[in-house]
Amino acid sequence: MELNTISQSDFTKLANVLWGKAYESVPQVMRKSGLVKEVPISANSGNTREFSEIDGEEFAKLKSESDQAARARVQQGYSKTMYQKRVALDIGISYEMRTQNKYPEVVSRLTNLGTQVAKRLELDLAHRISFAASTSYTDMDGQTVDVSVGDTLALASSVHTLRGSSSTFRNILANNPKLSKGALEGMERLVVEETLNQFGEKKTMAFDILWTTDDPNTVNTAREHLQATAEVSAANAGVPNVYQSKYRHVVLPYVATTAAGAVDSTKRYFWGLASSAMSCFYLGMWEEPHMKAPSAGNNGEDFSTDDWNYGARGGYGIVIPGASWFKLSKGDGTA
């Protein structure tokens, strides 16, 4: 396609197509993983939202003849406020690109722009797991990000507190083993014994997601356990694989990264279990990723350089008020 005869409006139509195709090509793994619950936020409704857990009692009480039934107790859990965050990036399409048939350079710039907001959202979501053992981290923009849950502790902790009981629970596996059959059974024991409601009662919930980083060894181990037709350590094929179809395996490629998005090998063995039904990992969408384009009268053309400026924008918030739905092992063998 020749660019030297394209008007600004025609060029923007082309830009929208390229941007849209690039945006749709981004695998939004975290956003669609089942770990995250998305909440659309309407315009002109403020820049914060409060989220909390609410638990009822697990068990009914005795009712003797003609006695009044006991009132069920309801306990609100800890609350956490979500704050809106806006991200953006601009590019310039030069006069020379538009008039000297530099189509590959134009396509490259516009397709890159189409992926960057979606990828930043994925990174920010993944970093809630990357930094699950911390209460905060400093992101690539130098901003301190609060990643604690409602009880002020890290998402992954051995001493989570409850609002209606003096009991505590842990959701980080002791000794942080790498994924293996024995470690997975240990994680399942953690689910059985350390999943409590706000009254300290045992809470049964379906943990249906086995999540891992994209470390090949960890991914292959997970697939071996979930997809083998026989028990993986059996001497013969007559022993059933109890893990077959038990979990949905979700690979999270940005978990093993630094705050700047670089590879972090210290997190390569992170893995865990999660309940999609009971998750309280909330993503509030104030502004879906979109392209900002120049048009007549909006200063989209730079007077001095003749560049046409295009931008990508997005606005969202992330918060996790509770931790009972999530279990983690760092896989590094630390106590």
C-alpha positions in Angstrom: 0.0 0.0 0.0 1.3 3.4 -0.9 1.3 6.0 1.9 2.1 9.1 0.0 -1.5 9.7 -1.1 -3.2 8.9 2.2 -5.0 11.7 4.1 -4.9 11.9 7.8 -8.4 10.4 8.1 -7.6 7.5 5.8 -4.4 6.9 7.6 -6.2 6.7 10.9 -8.6 4.1 9.5 -5.6 2.1 8.6 -4.1 2.7 12.1 -7.3 1.5 13.8 -7.2 -1.7 11.9 -3.5 -2.4 12.6 -3.9 -1.4 16.3 -7.0 -3.5 16.7 -5.4 -6.6 15.2 -2.3 -6.2 17.3 -4.4 -5.7 20.5 -6.4 -8.9 19.8 -3.2 -10.8 19.2 -2.1 -10.4 22.8 -2.8 -13.5 24.8 -4.5 -12.0 27.9 -3.6 -15.1 30.0 -3.9 -13.5 33.5 -7.1 -11.6 32.6 -8.8 -14.7 31.3 -7.2 -17.2 33.6 -10.1 -17.7 36.0 -8.0 -16.4 38.9 -9.2 -12.8 38.1 -12.8 -11.5 38.5 -13.4 -8.5 36.2 -15.7 -5.7 37.3 -16.6 -3.0 34.7 -16.6 0.5 36.2 -19.0 3.1 34.8 -17.8 6.6 33.8 -18.2 9.5 36.2 -18.4 7.2 39.2 -15.2 8.0 41.1 -11.7 6.5 41.0 -12.0 4.1 43.9 -14.0 1.0 44.8 -14.1 -1.0 48.1 -14.2 -4.8 48.1 -14.6 -7.2 51.0 -15.4 -10.8 51.8 -18.5 -11.9 53.7 -18.9 -15.3 55.3 -21.9 -17.0 56.9 -21.7 -19.9 59.3 -21.0 -23.3 57.7 -23.3 -25.4 59.9 -27.0 -25.3 61.0 -27.8 -25.4 64.8 -30.1 -27.7 66.7 -33.8 -26.8 66.8 -35.8 -28.5 69.6 -39.6 -28.9 69.4 -41.3 -25.5 69.3 -38.1 -23.6 69.9 -37.2 -20.6 67.8 -34.5 -21.4 65.2 -31.1 -19.9 65.9 -30.1 -16.9 63.9 -27.3 -17.5 61.4 -24.3 -15.4 62.0 -22.8 -13.4 59.2 -19.3 -12.0 59.4 -17.9 -9.4 57.1 -14.2 -10.1 56.3 -11.5 -7.6 55.7 -12.0 -4.8 53.2 -9.6 -3.4 50.7 -9.9 -0.3 48.5 -9.1 -0.4 44.7 -7.6 2.7 43.2 -7.7 3.5 39.5 -4.5 3.6 37.6 -4.1 5.0 34.0 -1.4 3.9 31.6 -0.4 5.4 28.3 2.1 5.4 25.5 2.4 7.6 22.4 4.2 7.2 19.0 4.8 9.6 16.2 4.4 8.8 12.5 6.8 11.1 10.7 6.1 12.9 7.4 8.9 10.9 5.8 7.2 7.6 6.8 3.9 8.8 5.3 5.3 10.1 2.0 8.3 7.9 1.2 6.6 4.5 1.3 8.1 3.4 4.6 5.1 1.0 5.1 7.0 -1.6 7.2 8.1 1.0 9.7 4.6 2.4 10.0 3.1 -1.1 10.6 5.7 -1.9 13.2 5.1 1.2 15.2 1.3 0.9 15.1 1.2 -2.8 15.9 3.6 -2.3 18.9 1.3 0.4 20.1 -1.6 -2.0 19.9 0.0 -4.5 22.3 1.6 -2.3 25.0 -1.4 -1.4 27.2 -2.7 -4.9 27.2 0.8 -6.3 28.1 1.2 -3.8 30.9 -2.2 -4.9 32.3 -1.1 -8.5 32.1 2.2 -7.6 33.9 0.5 -5.8 36.7 -2.0 -8.6 37.2 0.8 -11.2 37.2 2.9 -9.2 39.7 0.2 -9.8 42.3 1.5 -13.4 42.3 5.1 -12.5 41.6 5.2 -10.4 44.8 2.6 -12.5 46.7 5.1 -13.0 49.6 5.5 -9.2 50.0 3.1 -6.4 51.0 4.4 -4.0 48.4 6.9 -3.5 45.6 8.2 -0.6 43.5 7.0 -0.9 39.9 8.8 0.1 36.6 7.5 3.7 37.0 9.0 4.0 40.5 5.6 3.9 42.2 5.1 1.9 45.4 2.3 -0.7 44.8 0.4 -2.0 47.8 -0.1 -5.7 47.3 -1.2 -6.6 50.8 -4.6 -8.2 51.4 -7.3 -7.0 53.8 -5.6 -8.3 57.0 -2.5 -6.1 56.0 -0.4 -9.3 55.4 1.1 -10.5 52.1 -1.2 -12.5 49.8 0.8 -15.6 50.6 1.4 -15.8 54.4 1.6 -18.5 57.1 -0.4 -16.4 59.6 -3.5 -14.9 57.9 -6.0 -13.6 60.5 -9.8 -13.8 60.7 -12.4 -11.2 61.7 -14.6 -13.6 63.7 -12.1 -15.9 65.3 -8.6 -15.9 66.9 -7.6 -18.7 64.6 -5.1 -18.1 61.8 -4.5 -20.0 58.5 -1.6 -20.3 56.0 -1.8 -20.4 52.3 1.9 -20.7 51.5 3.2 -24.3 51.4 5.8 -25.1 54.1 9.3 -25.5 52.7 8.2 -24.2 49.3 8.9 -27.4 47.3 9.0 -27.6 43.5 6.0 -29.1 41.8 5.9 -32.9 42.2 3.4 -35.6 43.1 4.3 -35.3 46.7 4.3 -31.5 46.7 0.9 -31.5 45.0 -0.5 -33.8 47.7 1.0 -31.4 50.3 -0.7 -28.5 48.6 -4.0 -30.4 48.6 -3.6 -31.0 52.3 -3.1 -27.3 52.7 -6.4 -26.8 50.9 -8.2 -29.3 53.2 -6.8 -28.1 56.5 -6.0 -24.4 56.0 -9.1 -23.1 54.2 -11.3 -21.4 56.8 -14.2 -19.0 56.9 -14.2 -15.8 59.1 -15.4 -17.8 62.1 -12.5 -20.3 61.9 -14.7 -23.1 60.6 -13.4 -25.4 57.9 -14.6 -24.1 54.5 -14.9 -26.4 51.6 -14.4 -24.8 48.2 -13.5 -26.3 44.8 -9.9 -25.6 43.9 -10.0 -26.1 40.1 -6.9 -24.3 38.8 -3.3 -25.5 38.9 -1.2 -22.5 37.9 2.5 -22.4 37.1 5.0 -20.1 35.6 6.2 -20.8 32.1 9.3 -22.7 33.3 9.6 -25.7 31.0 10.3 -28.2 33.7 7.4 -27.0 35.9 5.0 -26.9 32.9 6.0 -30.4 31.8 5.6 -31.7 35.3 2.1 -30.3 35.6 1.1 -31.7 32.2 2.6 -35.1 33.1 0.5 -35.2 36.2 -2.7 -34.0 34.6 -2.6 -35.7 31.3 -1.0 -39.1 31.9 -3.4 -42.0 31.4 -1.7 -43.9 34.2 -0.3 -42.9 37.6 3.0 -41.3 36.7 5.2 -43.2 39.1 3.4 -46.6 38.6 5.3 -49.6 37.3 2.5 -50.6 35.0 -0.3 -48.9 33.1 -3.1 -50.5 35.1 -2.9 -47.8 37.9 -5.3 -44.9 37.2 -4.0 -41.3 37.3 -6.1 -39.6 40.0 -5.1 -36.2 38.8 -6.3 -36.6 35.2 -8.8 -33.8 34.5 -8.8 -32.8 38.2 -7.4 -29.3 37.6 -7.2 -26.9 34.7 -3.6 -26.0 34.1 -2.9 -22.3 33.6 0.5 -21.1 32.5 1.3 -17.5 33.6 4.3 -16.2 31.6 4.8 -12.9 33.5 4.9 -14.3 37.0 8.7 -15.0 36.9 9.6 -11.4 36.2 11.1 -8.4 38.0 9.1 -5.2 38.6 10.6 -3.9 35.4 9.3 -6.9 33.4 12.7 -8.6 33.0 13.2 -12.3 33.6 13.6 -13.2 37.3 15.0 -16.7 37.6 14.4 -16.7 41.4 10.6 -17.0 40.6 10.8 -19.6 37.9 9.4 -22.5 40.1 6.4 -20.6 41.5 3.2 -22.7 41.3 0.0 -23.2 43.3 -3.7 -24.0 43.4 -6.6 -21.6 43.1 -10.4 -21.6 43.3 -12.0 -19.7 40.4 -15.4 -19.7 42.0 -14.2 -18.2 45.3 -11.5 -15.9 44.0 -11.5 -12.4 45.3 -8.8 -11.2 42.9 -10.6 -8.2 41.4 -9.8 -6.2 38.2 -11.8 -3.0 37.8 -11.9 -1.7 34.3 -12.4 2.0 34.1 -11.0 2.4 30.6 -10.6 -0.5 28.2 -7.3 -0.3 26.1 -8.0 1.9 23.1 -6.2 4.1 20.5 -6.1 7.8 20.6 -5.8 9.2 17.0 -5.1 12.7 15.6 -7.9 14.5 13.7 -8.4 18.0 12.4 -8.2 20.6 15.2 -7.1 18.2 18.0 -3.4 19.1 17.9 -2.6 15.5 16.7 -0.2 16.9 14.1 3.0 18.4 15.5 3.4 21.9 14.0 7.3 21.8 14.1 7.9 18.2 13.1 4.9 17.4 10.9 4.5 14.1 12.9 1.1 12.6 13.3 0.8 11.4 16.9 -1.0 8.3 18.0 -1.5 7.0 21.5 -2.7 4.0 23.5 -4.6 4.5 26.7 -6.1 2.3 29.4 -7.3 2.6 33.0 -7.8 -0.1 35.6 -7.5 -1.0 39.3 -6.4 -4.3 41.0 -7.2 -5.4 44.5 -7.3 -8.7 46.5 -9.1 -8.4 49.9 -8.8 -12.0 51.0 -6.4 -15.0 50.6 -8.3 -18.2 51.4 -8.9 -19.0 47.7 -5.2 -19.0 46.7 -2.3 -21.3 47.6 1.3 -20.8 46.7 4.7 -22.6 46.7 7.7 -20.6 45.6 9.4 -23.8 44.6 12.8 -22.7 45.9 13.0 -24.9 49.0 13.0 -22.1 51.5 11.5 -22.6 54.9 
